[in-house]
Every structure is written in C-alpha cells, then in structure tokens.
C-alpha cells in the first residue's frame, strides 16, 4: 500500500459509486498574526492498494508537523480493504482537520505513515503572516 497523493482542501466527499469530489484545494493560508488556528479543512489521502493487500489489516497514521519536526496533531486508523472496495486499486480517506494550531508563520507538512513507514505524501501547508502597512492618504 502506498500514498498516491495527499492534499488539503476546504471540503471533500465521495459519491455512492466512489467518485471523489474535492473542493478548494490549498497549500497556503494567510493569517493576521501568529499563533493562529486553521478552523476547518479536510485532508484527502488516496492510497494505492495492491491485490496482495486486500483483506489484510493496515495501520494508517497522519501527523501534522512543523518545519522543524515538532508534531502538532495526529490521527490514526486501522483499515482493512475488502475485495471490490478499492476502485481501480485506490482507497480514499477523507480526514477532517479542525482547529489545527499554527504557532508561527512558515512551512508545515502532513506525514502519512502506512504500517509504520512514512509514505511520500508531500502535503505541505505554508502559513503567511499578513503584512500590515499604514496607508497614507494623498493630499491634493
């Protein structure tokens, strides 16, 4: 099992026939000041399942990490992909992320681990602190 992709979005759902709908994919947020909180997002993870892995238990862990490696949030689940469940060998996980702490501006990432091994998910969130400037009114 491997991570095909992981991305952060405003929303996502899956239809009855397992089609994936993703709304508002983003890699960066601008906040007035830090520390800040990302109130709501969905982490969308697509896993590729090999035929030999069907019916076997798998542990999936997601860790939200600062640029210097400090874990801030995590979620985990034990999954078992049954025959016919993964469309085209893929399984999609829609993981709600609420109130993510953003202690400072900079780069954060989501690490996806499958059965204890970090997968190549490459899901990054960049946090920018808005630069406030004083406006000068022109005097004519």
N, C-alpha and C positions, 0 to 999 in steps of 0.2 A: 504494500500500500504506500502510495506517495501523494504528496500535496501537489496538485496541478496548479492551483492558484489560491491566494488568499487576498481579500481586499476589503476595505472599509466602505460602507455605504450608509445613506440615510435610511434606507429600507430595503427589504427583500422578502420574497415569498416564493413558494413552489406550487405549481398547479397540480391538479389531481393526476395528470399524466406525467408528472415530474419535470416539467419545464421550469427553468429557473428565471425569475424576474428580479432584476436589480435596479434600484432607483437611487440616483445621486451618489455615484462613486466619488470619493475624495481622498486625497493624500495629505492635505494640509488644512489647518484651521488658523484663523486669526483671532486673537483674544485681546481684550482691552489691557489686561495686566495678568501677570502670573504671581502666585499659583492660580490655576483655573480648573474648571471641571468641564469635561465633554459630557453633556447630559444624556445624550442618546445616540447610538449608532448600532449598526449590525455588522459583525464580522462574517463575511461569506467565505467559506472554505470548500473547495472542491477536491475530493480525494479520488485518486485512480485506484481501482480495486482489481487485482489480478484474479484470474479464475481460481487459483490455488488458495486464495484468501477468503473465498466465500464460505460462510458458515463458521469461520474462526473468530474468536474474540480478539478485539483490538482496543487499546487504550489510546485516546486522543486527548492531548493536553494543549492548551493555548496559554501563553504567558505574555503579558504586556510589559515591555521593558524600556527603561530609559536608555539614552545613548551611551551611558557609562555602565550599563549592565544591571541596574537595580530593578528587580521585579516589583511592579506596582499592582498588578491584578492578574488573576488566573482563573481558568475554568477547565474542567476535565470531564470526560465521559467514557464509559465503556460501551463500545458499539459492536454489533455483530451484523454483518451484511448477509442477508439471506438471498438465495437464488432468485433472480428476477428483480431484486430490489434496486440494484445499481443500473441506471440507464446507460448503455454503452460503456459499462465498466466504471462509471463515475457515481459517487455519492456526494451530495451537497449537504453541508452543515451550515445552518443559519444561527449564529450565536449572538444573542442580544448583549450589548455592552452599554451599561448605564452608569452614569456618574464616574467616568474614568478620571482619575486625578492626573493633572498636568502641572507638576511642581514648578517647571520653568520652561522658557522657550527653548526650542531645539528639536532634535530628532528622536523619535520613539519607534519601537517596532513590535510586531506581534510574532512571536516564535511559535511554530506549530510542531509539536512532538507527536510522533506516532510510535507506539510501543517503546517509549523512552528515547527514541532517536530524533534529533532535530531535523525537520524536513526543510527543503528550500522553498519557503513561503514568500519571502521578500515583500512582506506587507509593512510599509513604513508610514508613519504619521509625523508630519512636520508641524510644529507649533510656532507661530509667529506672534510676537507681541506688537500690537499696533503702535505706530509711532505718532504721537500726538504733537502737533505743532500749533503754535499760536497764529491765528490768522490776522493779517494786517489789512485793515480797510484802507482802500485808496481814498485820498482826499483830493478832490478836484475843485 
